[in-house]
Amino acid sequence: MAGLLIPNQAVLIQTLGLQEAKLSSEIENIVTTNHDLYLSFGDFSHKIDHCTKEVLSYEKALWYGYEQIIQKGRLFSTPFFEELVSIIVEGSTGLRKISSTSLKNGQGETVYTPPVGEAVLREKLDNVIRFIYEEKELDPLIKLALLHYQFEAIHPFHDGNGRTGRIINILYLLHEELLQLTILYLSKYIIENKKEYYTYLRDVTLHCNWEGQGKRIKKYPLKFV
């Protein structure tokens, strides 16, 4: 709401949008500096390195999503998610088609194996999309948490899943009119609490622990991974 009070909202949107893009990418170990980011964004004949280019692609994908979902009234869909990730990583081949993949921790240990097979991935994404539009009883913020977990657990793409998922978070909140500007400066908090963030995601997968502190939820509105 405070953003609506300033005369030129574009200044705030672009500045915080770039910072969110920078930090959202940093979560995935794609690191650039503010110096390189703002020089490249301003197009001052600055040579753009690979990491800075990916951060700018994230910002571009966010604005593309805003245009499609909010301004044009397009629906969330698997093709839309594929379009987002193709902008973020510039050349994505769409949903994972390899037989298997796994997520590893810093020690190289496998901590999670996502669903396998393109048909399975499409089925699970379709389930997420139905949940967005058909589930009317849950509070939108609760729905957001469920959606975020489910998308990251499906892990539908070879690369860019975390960044795509965080853009979907912003677009969903805008769609539900819980945000009025494309500003959700959340990635700084995730970076500062990165270990806990991944621990809680994994605890849902392993123990259906949605609330933390040893609590368990046994009934789900989603057909979970």
PyMOL commands that set and color helices and strands:
alter all, ss='L'
color gray80, all
select helices_A, chain A and resi 2-5+9-27+34-42+50-71+78-89+118-134+140-154+161-175+187-192+194-207
alter helices_A, ss='H'
color red, helices_A
select strands_A, chain A and resi 103-104+110-112
alter strands_A, ss='S'
color yellow, strands_A
deselect
rebuild
show_as cartoon
